[in-house]
Amino acid sequence: MRRRVAASGPTEQMDKGAGKNHQNRLCFLVTLSAFFWILLLYFHFIVLGTNNVSESNQLETSIKNSESSFVHLTNDDHLAEPRKEATQPSTFRESTDSQFKPVNPEPTNPEPVVHESPQSQSKPINPEPIVHQSPASQPNPVIPEPISQESAGHEVKSFPFMKALETIENKSDPCGGRYIYVHDLPSRFNEDMLKDCKSLSLWTNMCKYTANAGLGPPLANTEGVFSNTGWYTTNQFAVDVIFNNRMKQYKCLTNDSSIAAAIFVPFYAGFDIARYLWGYNISMRDAASLDLVNWLTKRPEWGIMGGKDHFLVAGRITWDFRRGSDEESDWGSKLLFLPATKNLSMLVVESSPWGANDFAIPYPTYFHPSKDAEVFDWQNRMRKLERKWLFSFAGAPRPGDPLSIRGQLMEQCRNSEVGKLLECDFGESKCHSPSSIMQMFQTSIFCLQPQGDSYTRRSAFDSILAGCIPVFFHPGSAYTQYTWHLPKNYSSYSVFIPEDDIRKRNVSIEERLKQISPEQIMEMRETVINLIPRVIYADPRSKLATFKDSFDVAVQSIIDRVTRLRRLTIEGLPEYDNFVEQNGWKYALLDEGQRSVGPHEWDPFFSKPKNGDDRGRKKFMEE
């Protein structure tokens, strides 16, 4: 009973409002309850609230960045100082990967163009000091690192060529994304060679061929084969000076290299090597090339992309610039094998199937119109001609070349009632008469175009100019060469007969060509005639209004190439994944966005460079 009374004692005391122990316990319970509610409120409003705010801020920042990533330039933006905003056009959004490095680690370290955001102006952009050196003190300069920016915790990277890319978005600027900057080379690299024009060829006085801006003497239309205007005795190796003079008329030249879509190097590489191909040691053959590289790599423009935005033109085949050793007996110079020049693009009349930076442009023909009307008139004339010969061939045999099929082609021409042969030799010959060649092509439906002393020959473009459908026997004669100027669908404008079919006498050219229907011939001829503007060089002293000539096509292709390289640099991607030099010919045939070379029917033709077959490296004599 006492225990029950004792248990009820505290209750009785509480009811009476007395007792010291009761008051202490009550205070403790109140304090514990308050502490619990404080913790609950703190967790709800502070911890959870902070995360929500952070997520909201990140979302807001992302939206703002997305909205500001597309920048419209004003008419004068391409002349202004580098932009201060840390934004770029949406087409060229910059990578935020802090590990990204430029594609090429080579040549120069010019002073970079620094873009700052307003939030970052109070602190240095780069944590390490930048030491600027004079070009002369940097024989092996490197490409500048991308410039990092920090804005509200978001890291953005910029490149020195961003200003040039921005001009593409300026739709009010007709030259936006098309500006060309031309290096002001010392005259020893170009004009001085023309002053000593007699030394440009061992067999030909090139002085007359460098006249008229590189077109040569005018052709008289005594036999009615040509038009009355626009025709010249143009040498097939004169592209150096023709292209340079056309560039002087280019409407989007700029003195501001920072907005240039590409940079032109007016070095007469073809004329230079032609002086020393025969009878000179390798020091003489390489002297101008080494001098040029030394000059270029000291220029700040070179350091922007290590030369990947530079291009030059050489009116000879690529093999004249690909000496693979320092043996005196080896052919040509090593211009294309110098470390620096492996970055720039070189336009030649024949490229290497296994190269990565040389690109083929057409040989010059005899026709150089100065007005669009001259092109229209010539095309219409070629459509109306009567063509009495099924096929024809103009050329000389190659008895010392066991791989040549010229002997068999000439034999088939002689033995066919519908074949025409214009046999050439090194003496007086109708092959040296432009009117004789053009007249035969104008009266032929098909023109046979086997390999010359190398894969290609000028005759292919003379035949296209005459509206004659070319017949090729090796893909390296056109299909893998002139990918900028000729359709990828080669069967739309030409006929392909593999060389082995001729060597083994499995194919009669006459029978093969007779299988093509008249309707198909008409379609192919129309395609050929429509190609004429793209394979001729307009008169350098004038401009065509609507047609794009060979020069226009080549320059735009270079601009597209440089723009693509810049985009890939921003994205941190190589130009091609796992580039295989042996498969180099395939890359030019890829469609836009395609990155895998894959199998191809022409693999046997380009399996590997043949050590025993010096086809590409032979002396390239004038035909």
Secondary structure, DSSP 8 states (H G I E B T S, - for coil): -HHHHHHHHHHHHHHTT--HHHHHHHHHHHHHHHHHHHHHHHIIIIIHHHHHHHHHHHHHHHHHHHHHS-----TTGGGS----SS---GGG-----TT---S---S----------GGGTTS-SSSS------GGG-SS------EEEEETTEEEEE-TTHHHHHGGG-TT-TTTTT-EEE----GGGTHHHHHTGGGS-SSS-TTGGGHHHHT-SB---TTS-S-SSSBB---TT-HHHHHHHHHTT-TTB-S-GGG-SEEE----HHHHHHTTSSS--HHHHHHHHHHHHHHHTTSHHHHHHTTTTEEEEEEEEGGGG---S--TTS-S--GGGSTGGGTSEEEEEE--TT-SSEEE-----SB--SSHHHHHHHHHHHHH----EEEEEEE---TT-TT--HHHHHHHHHH-TTEEEEE--SSS-GGG-HHHHHHHHHTEEEEEE---SSS--THHHHHHHTT-EEEESSGGGTTTT-TTTS-S-GGGT-EE--HHHHHTT---HHHHHHTS-HHHHHHHHHHHHHHHHHHS---TTS--SS---HHHHHHHHHHHHHHHHHHHHHHT--SSTT--GGGHHHHTT--TT-------TTGGGGSS--SS--GGGS-----
